[in-house]
Amino acid sequence: MSKPKKWVRITHRSSGMLLAEGPIGWGITPFEGNYYIRNKYLKTDKYKINYIPGLCFYKFLYVWMDLILEDGQKVSNLGWLYWLPNPLIPFIWYRVGLP
């Protein structure tokens, strides 16, 4: 008998917008207090890259992402995406990171 998978649901606190939902593991990976989410488990297409770069000394180059809420308000720098990720950390490759 297989062990049931642990699921997580991530919502935007003030608006209630569902951001992501799926299994903990390769689909949604917790790492350093954040979640790295495969596109398959993102429940909104309202993330927009704002092209503000960032650099982590061991995860490498990323860009910040804004969330556009249903009412048109923009939540700046809510997520990030590694564009040049560390090849030794595959669970962050091209995934949206959320706090």
DRENTI-243743 format. One line per field, with one value per atom (N, C-alpha, C, O, CB): residue number from 1; atom name; x, y, z. Coordinates in steps of 0.05 Angstrom, whole numbers, plus 32768, in hexadecimal, padded with zeros to 4 digits. Glycine has a CB too. Example, Ala and Ser with C-alpha at 12.3 -4.5 7.8 and 13.67 -1.06 7.14 Angstrom:
# DRENTI-243743
num c(1:1:1:1:1:2:2:2:2:2)
atomo c(N:CA:C:O:CB:N:CA:C:O:CB)
X c(8108:80F6:8108:811D:80E2:8101:8111:8102:810C:811A)
Y c(7F8E:7FA6:7FBE:7FBE:7FA7:7FD3:7FEB:8001:8017:7FF4)
Z c(809C:809C:809C:80A9:80B5:808E:808F:809D:80A1:8072)
END
This chain:
# DRENTI-243743
num c(1:1:1:1:1:2:2:2:2:2:3:3:3:3:3:4:4:4:4:4:5:5:5:5:5:6:6:6:6:6:7:7:7:7:7:8:8:8:8:8:9:9:9:9:9:10:10:10:10:10:11:11:11:11:11:12:12:12:12:12:13:13:13:13:13:14:14:14:14:14:15:15:15:15:15:16:16:16:16:16:17:17:17:17:17:18:18:18:18:18:19:19:19:19:19:20:20:20:20:20:21:21:21:21:21:22:22:22:22:22:23:23:23:23:23:24:24:24:24:24:25:25:25:25:25:26:26:26:26:26:27:27:27:27:27:28:28:28:28:28:29:29:29:29:29:30:30:30:30:30:31:31:31:31:31:32:32:32:32:32:33:33:33:33:33:34:34:34:34:34:35:35:35:35:35:36:36:36:36:36:37:37:37:37:37:38:38:38:38:38:39:39:39:39:39:40:40:40:40:40:41:41:41:41:41:42:42:42:42:42:43:43:43:43:43:44:44:44:44:44:45:45:45:45:45:46:46:46:46:46:47:47:47:47:47:48:48:48:48:48:49:49:49:49:49:50:50:50:50:50:51:51:51:51:51:52:52:52:52:52:53:53:53:53:53:54:54:54:54:54:55:55:55:55:55:56:56:56:56:56:57:57:57:57:57:58:58:58:58:58:59:59:59:59:59:60:60:60:60:60:61:61:61:61:61:62:62:62:62:62:63:63:63:63:63:64:64:64:64:64:65:65:65:65:65:66:66:66:66:66:67:67:67:67:67:68:68:68:68:68:69:69:69:69:69:70:70:70:70:70:71:71:71:71:71:72:72:72:72:72:73:73:73:73:73:74:74:74:74:74:75:75:75:75:75:76:76:76:76:76:77:77:77:77:77:78:78:78:78:78:79:79:79:79:79:80:80:80:80:80:81:81:81:81:81:82:82:82:82:82:83:83:83:83:83:84:84:84:84:84:85:85:85:85:85:86:86:86:86:86:87:87:87:87:87:88:88:88:88:88:89:89:89:89:89:90:90:90:90:90:91:91:91:91:91:92:92:92:92:92:93:93:93:93:93:94:94:94:94:94:95:95:95:95:95:96:96:96:96:96:97:97:97:97:97:98:98:98:98:98:99:99:99:99:99)
atomo c(N:CA:C:O:CB:N:CA:C:O:CB:N:CA:C:O:CB:N:CA:C:O:CB:N:CA:C:O:CB:N:CA:C:O:CB:N:CA:C:O:CB:N:CA:C:O:CB:N:CA:C:O:CB:N:CA:C:O:CB:N:CA:C:O:CB:N:CA:C:O:CB:N:CA:C:O:CB:N:CA:C:O:CB:N:CA:C:O:CB:N:CA:C:O:CB:N:CA:C:O:CB:N:CA:C:O:CB:N:CA:C:O:CB:N:CA:C:O:CB:N:CA:C:O:CB:N:CA:C:O:CB:N:CA:C:O:CB:N:CA:C:O:CB:N:CA:C:O:CB:N:CA:C:O:CB:N:CA:C:O:CB:N:CA:C:O:CB:N:CA:C:O:CB:N:CA:C:O:CB:N:CA:C:O:CB:N:CA:C:O:CB:N:CA:C:O:CB:N:CA:C:O:CB:N:CA:C:O:CB:N:CA:C:O:CB:N:CA:C:O:CB:N:CA:C:O:CB:N:CA:C:O:CB:N:CA:C:O:CB:N:CA:C:O:CB:N:CA:C:O:CB:N:CA:C:O:CB:N:CA:C:O:CB:N:CA:C:O:CB:N:CA:C:O:CB:N:CA:C:O:CB:N:CA:C:O:CB:N:CA:C:O:CB:N:CA:C:O:CB:N:CA:C:O:CB:N:CA:C:O:CB:N:CA:C:O:CB:N:CA:C:O:CB:N:CA:C:O:CB:N:CA:C:O:CB:N:CA:C:O:CB:N:CA:C:O:CB:N:CA:C:O:CB:N:CA:C:O:CB:N:CA:C:O:CB:N:CA:C:O:CB:N:CA:C:O:CB:N:CA:C:O:CB:N:CA:C:O:CB:N:CA:C:O:CB:N:CA:C:O:CB:N:CA:C:O:CB:N:CA:C:O:CB:N:CA:C:O:CB:N:CA:C:O:CB:N:CA:C:O:CB:N:CA:C:O:CB:N:CA:C:O:CB:N:CA:C:O:CB:N:CA:C:O:CB:N:CA:C:O:CB:N:CA:C:O:CB:N:CA:C:O:CB:N:CA:C:O:CB:N:CA:C:O:CB:N:CA:C:O:CB:N:CA:C:O:CB:N:CA:C:O:CB:N:CA:C:O:CB:N:CA:C:O:CB:N:CA:C:O:CB:N:CA:C:O:CB:N:CA:C:O:CB:N:CA:C:O:CB:N:CA:C:O:CB:N:CA:C:O:CB:N:CA:C:O:CB:N:CA:C:O:CB:N:CA:C:O:CB:N:CA:C:O:CB:N:CA:C:O:CB:N:CA:C:O:CB:N:CA:C:O:CB)
X c(8011:8000:8012:8024:7FED:800D:801E:8014:7FFD:801D:8028:8022:8015:801F:803D:8000:7FF3:8007:8016:7FD9:8006:8017:800D:7FF4:801A:801F:8018:8013:8024:802E:7FFD:7FF6:7FF8:7FF4:7FDA:7FFD:7FFE:7FEE:7FED:801C:7FE1:7FD1:7FDD:7FDE:7FB2:7FE5:7FF0:7FDD:7FD7:800D:7FD5:7FC3:7FCF:7FE0:7FA7:7FC7:7FCF:7FBE:7FA5:7FCC:7FCB:7FBD:7FA7:7F90:7FD1:7FAC:7F99:7F82:7F6C:7FA6:7F88:7F73:7F65:7F4F:7F7F:7F72:7F68:7F6C:7F63:7F4A:7F7B:7F80:7F91:7FA5:7F8F:7F88:7F97:7FAF:7FAC:7F85:7FC7:7FE0:7FEB:7FF3:7FF5:7FEA:7FF5:7FE8:7FE0:8014:7FE7:7FDD:7FE8:7FE8:7FBE:7FF3:7FFD:800D:800D:800F:8019:8027:8042:8050:802B:8049:8064:8076:8070:8065:808D:80A0:80AB:80B3:8093:80AB:80B6:80A3:80AD:80BB:8089:8076:8078:807A:805A:8077:807B:8090:808B:8060:80A7:80BE:80C3:80C9:80D6:80C0:80C8:80E7:80F4:80BB:80F2:810F:8115:810D:811D:8123:812B:8113:8116:813F:80FD:80E5:80D5:80C1:80EE:80DC:80CC:80C2:80CA:80DE:80B1:80A7:80AF:80AD:8088:80B9:80C0:80AB:80A9:80DD:809D:8084:8087:808D:806C:8082:8081:8069:8055:8080:806B:8055:803B:8026:805D:803D:8026:8015:7FFC:802F:8021:8013:800C:8000:8022:8014:800C:7FEE:7FE6:801D:7FDE:7FC1:7FB9:7FA2:7FB2:7FCD:7FC7:7FDD:7FF3:7FC7:7FD5:7FE8:7FED:7FF5:7FDD:7FE8:7FEA:8005:8008:7FD5:801A:8035:8041:8040:8045:804E:805C:8078:807C:804C:808B:80A7:80AB:80A2:80BA:80B8:80BD:80D9:80E0:80B6:80EA:8105:8118:812D:8105:8111:8124:8135:812A:8115:814F:815F:8167:8167:8178:816F:817A:818F:8190:8163:819F:81B5:81B8:81BA:81D0:81B7:81BD:81D8:81DD:81A6:81EA:8205:8207:821B:8216:81F3:81F4:81DD:81DF:81F6:81C7:81B2:81B3:81A6:8197:81C2:81C9:81B4:81A9:81CD:81AF:81A1:8182:8179:81AB:8173:8156:814A:8158:814A:8130:8121:8108:80FD:8119:8100:80E8:80CF:80D0:80E9:80B9:80A0:808A:808A:8098:8079:8062:8049:8047:805E:8037:801D:8008:8006:8016:7FF9:7FE3:7FC9:7FC1:7FE1:7FBD:7FA4:7F8C:7F8E:7F9F:7F76:7F5E:7F54:7F48:7F48:7F57:7F4D:7F61:7F5D:7F47:7F78:7F8B:7FA2:7FB5:7F7E:7FA0:7FB6:7FCF:7FCD:7FAE:7FE6:8000:800D:800F:8013:8015:8024:8041:8047:8019:8052:806D:807F:807C:807A:8090:80A4:809A:80A6:80B9:8083:8078:8085:8087:805A:808F:809D:80B6:80BD:808A:80C4:80DD:80E0:80D4:80F5:80F2:80F7:8114:811F:80E6:8122:813E:8141:8138:814B:814E:8153:816E:8170:8153:8181:819A:819F:81AE:81B2:8191:8192:81AC:81B9:817A:81B2:81C8:81C1:81AC:81CE:81D2:81CC:81CB:81C1:81E0:81D5:81D5:81BB:81B8:81ED:81A9:8190:8179:816D:8190:8173:815F:8142:8133:815F:813B:811F:8119:8102:811A:812D:8127:8127:8120:813C:812F:8132:8118:8104:813D:8116:80FF:80E5:80D0:80FE:80E5:80CD:80C8:80DA:80CF:80AF:80A8:80AE:80A5:808A:80BC:80C1:80AF:80AB:80DF:80A3:8091:8099:80A2:8074:8096:809D:8087:808A:80A0)
Y c(7FE9:8000:8019:801B:8000:802B:8043:8059:805B:804E:8068:807D:8095:809C:8086:80A1:80B7:80CF:80D5:80C0:80DD:80F4:810C:8110:80FB:811C:8134:814A:814E:813D:8158:816D:8188:818B:8169:819C:81B8:81C9:81C5:81C2:81DD:81F1:820C:8213:81EF:821C:8237:824C:824B:8239:825E:8273:828E:8291:8270:82A3:82BE:82C7:82C7:82D2:82CE:82D3:82E8:82E3:82DB:82FF:8315:8312:831B:832F:8305:8303:82E8:82E5:8308:82D3:82B8:82AA:8293:82B9:82B6:82AA:8290:8291:82BD:827A:8261:8263:8268:8249:8260:8263:8248:8245:8271:8234:821A:8205:820A:821A:81ED:81D6:81BD:81B9:81D5:81AB:8192:8183:818B:8197:816D:815C:8168:8173:8140:8164:816B:8155:813D:816C:815E:814C:8159:8170:8130:814A:8155:816A:817B:813F:8169:817D:8198:81AC:8172:8198:81B0:81A9:8199:81BA:81B6:81AF:81C5:81DC:81AB:81BF:81D2:81D3:81BE:81CC:81EB:81ED:8209:821D:81EA:8209:8221:8233:824C:8231:8227:8237:8241:824F:824D:823A:8242:8229:8213:8254:822E:8218:821D:8233:8215:8208:8209:81F8:81E0:8200:8204:81F8:81F4:8206:820A:81DB:81D4:81E2:81E6:81B5:81E9:81F7:81E7:81F3:81FC:81CD:81BC:81C1:81BD:819E:81CA:81CE:81EB:81F1:81C2:81FD:8219:821B:8210:822C:8228:822A:8245:824B:8224:8255:826F:8275:826B:8286:8284:828D:82AB:82B8:8286:82B5:82D2:82DB:82F2:82D9:82C9:82D2:82DE:82D3:82BA:82F5:8303:8309:8314:831D:8302:8308:8326:8333:82F9:8332:834F:8356:836E:835B:8342:8345:8353:835D:8355:8354:835E:8345:8332:836A:8346:832F:832C:8340:832F:8314:830F:82FA:82EB:8306:82F8:82E4:82D7:82E5:82F2:82BD:82AD:82A0:8295:8298:82A2:8298:827A:8271:829F:826B:824E:8243:822D:823E:8253:824B:825A:8251:824F:826F:827F:8294:82A1:826D:8298:82B0:82AB:8297:82B7:82BE:82BC:82D7:82EC:82B3:82D8:82F0:82F0:82DA:82F3:8307:830A:8308:830E:8324:8300:82FE:830D:830B:82E0:831B:8328:8317:8308:8345:831A:830C:8322:8336:82FD:831E:8330:8323:830E:8335:8331:8327:832A:8338:8335:831C:831D:8339:833F:830C:834B:8366:8379:8391:8372:836E:837D:8388:8393:8393:8386:838F:837E:8366:8390:838A:837C:8378:838C:838B:8360:835A:8356:8341:8341:8369:8368:8354:8350:8384:8347:8335:831F:8319:8345:8314:82FF:82E4:82D4:82FC:82DF:82C6:82CB:82E2:82B4:82B6:82B8:82A0:828B:82BD:82A2:828C:828C:82A0:828F:8275:8273:826E:825A:825B:8282:8280:8272:8265:829B:8275:8267:8259:8262:827B:8242:8234:8223:821B:8222:821D:820B:81EF:81E5:820B:81E3:81C8:81B2:819C:81C1:81B8:81A4:81A5:8195:81A8:81B8:81BB:81B9:81CE:81D6:81A2:81A0:81A7:81AE:8184:81A6:81AD:81CA:81D2:81A2:81DC:81F8:8200:8217:8209:81EE:81F4:81FD:81EE:81DD:8216:8221:821D:8219:8214:821F:821D:8237:8246:8206:823E:8256:8251:823D:825E:8263:8262:8274:828B:8269:826B:827B:8279:8264:8272:828F:828E:827F:827C:82AA)
Z c(8000:8000:8000:8010:8018:7FEE:7FEC:7FFF:8006:7FCF:8008:801B:800C:7FF6:8029:8017:8008:8007:801A:8016:7FF0:7FED:7FFC:7FFE:7FCF:8006:8014:7FFF:7FED:8028:8000:7FED:7FFB:8013:7FE2:7FEB:7FF5:7FE3:7FCB:7FF7:7FEF:7FE0:7FE8:8000:7FE6:7FD4:7FD9:7FCE:7FB6:7FCD:7FE0:7FD7:7FDE:7FF0:7FE5:7FCF:7FD6:7FED:7FEC:7FBD:8003:801C:801B:8023:8031:8010:8011:7FFC:8001:800D:7FE5:7FD1:7FD1:7FC6:7FB6:7FDC:7FDB:7FC1:7FBE:7FE1:7FAE:7F94:7F98:7FA6:7F81:7F8C:7F8C:7F7A:7F62:7F84:7F85:7F76:7F6C:7F56:7F86:7F7E:7F77:7F89:7FA0:7F7A:7F7E:7F8D:7F82:7F69:7F8D:7F93:7F89:7F9F:7FB6:7F72:7F97:7FAA:7FB2:7FA1:7F9F:7FCB:7FD4:7FC9:7FCA:7FF4:7FBF:7FB2:7F99:7F9A:7FAB:7F83:7F6B:7F5E:7F4F:7F57:7F64:7F59:7F67:7F59:7F5C:7F81:7F91:7FA6:7FB8:7F9E:7FA3:7FB4:7FC9:7FC2:7FA4:7FE3:7FF7:7FFA:7FFB:8013:7FFB:7FFE:800A:7FFF:7FE2:8020:802E:8036:8035:801E:803D:8045:802E:8033:8055:8016:7FFE:7FF0:7FF6:7FEB:7FDC:7FCB:7FAE:7FA4:7FCD:7FA1:7F84:7F76:7F7B:7F7F:7F63:7F58:7F3A:7F2B:7F5E:7F32:7F15:7F09:7F16:7F10:7EEF:7EE1:7EE3:7EE4:7EC4:7EE3:7EE4:7EFD:7EFC:7EE3:7F12:7F2B:7F32:7F46:7F42:7F20:7F23:7F1B:7F06:7F11:7F2B:7F25:7F1A:7F19:7F3E:7F13:7F07:7EF2:7EF4:7F1C:7EDE:7EC9:7ECC:7EB9:7EAD:7EE4:7EEA:7EF3:7EFB:7EFE:7EF2:7EF8:7EE0:7ECA:7F03:7EE3:7ECD:7ED6:7EEC:7EC5:7EC5:7ECB:7EC9:7EB6:7EB8:7EDD:7EDC:7ED5:7ED4:7EF7:7ED0:7EC6:7ED9:7ED1:7EAC:7EF3:7F07:7F0F:7F1A:7F20:7F0A:7F0F:7F2C:7F3B:7EFD:7F33:7F4E:7F4B:7F37:7F62:7F5F:7F5E:7F7A:7F8E:7F56:7F7A:7F92:7F8D:7F77:7F98:7FA0:7F9C:7F96:7F8B:7FB3:7F9E:7F98:7F87:7F7C:7FB1:7F84:7F72:7F57:7F44:7F7F:7F56:7F3E:7F37:7F49:7F27:7F1D:7F13:7F11:7F07:7EF7:7F1C:7F1B:7F14:7F14:7F36:7F0D:7F08:7F1A:7F20:7EEA:7F23:7F33:7F22:7F0A:7F43:7F2F:7F21:7F31:7F4A:7F1D:7F23:7F2F:7F2C:7F19:7F22:7F3E:7F3C:7F36:7F44:7F56:7F21:7F1A:7F25:7F1C:7EFB:7F38:7F44:7F31:7F1D:7F5F:7F38:7F27:7F23:7F0E:7F34:7F37:7F34:7F26:7F25:7F50:7F1C:7F0D:7F1E:7F13:7F00:7F38:7F49:7F45:7F41:7F67:7F47:7F44:7F60:7F6F:7F31:7F66:7F7E:7F74:7F68:7F8E:7F79:7F6F:7F7D:7F96:7F71:7F6E:7F78:7F8B:7F9F:7F87:7F84:7F95:7F90:7FA3:7F8F:7F79:7F72:7F63:7F5D:7F62:7F5C:7F4D:7F3C:7F40:7F5F:7F28:7F15:7F0F:7F06:7EFB:7F13:7F0D:7EEF:7EE4:7F1D:7EE2:7EC5:7EBF:7EAB:7EB9:7ED1:7ECF:7EE9:7EFA:7EC8:7EEC:7F06:7F09:7EF5:7F09:7F22:7F28:7F1E:7F25:7F47:7F0D:7F03:7F18:7F13:7EEE:7F30:7F46:7F57:7F69:7F57:7F51:7F60:7F4C:7F46:7F71:7F41:7F2C:7F33:7F21:7F21:7F4D:7F54:7F54:7F59:7F6F:7F4E:7F4A:7F2D:7F26:7F59:7F1B:7EFF:7EF3:7EF2:7EEF:7EEA:7EDB:7EEA:7EDD:7EC0:7F04:7F14:7F22:7F29:7F29:7F26:7F35:7F52:7F5D:7F30:7F5F:7F7B:7F8A:7F81:7F81:7FA0:7FB0:7FCE:7FD7:7FAD:7FDD:7FF9:8009:8021:8004)
END
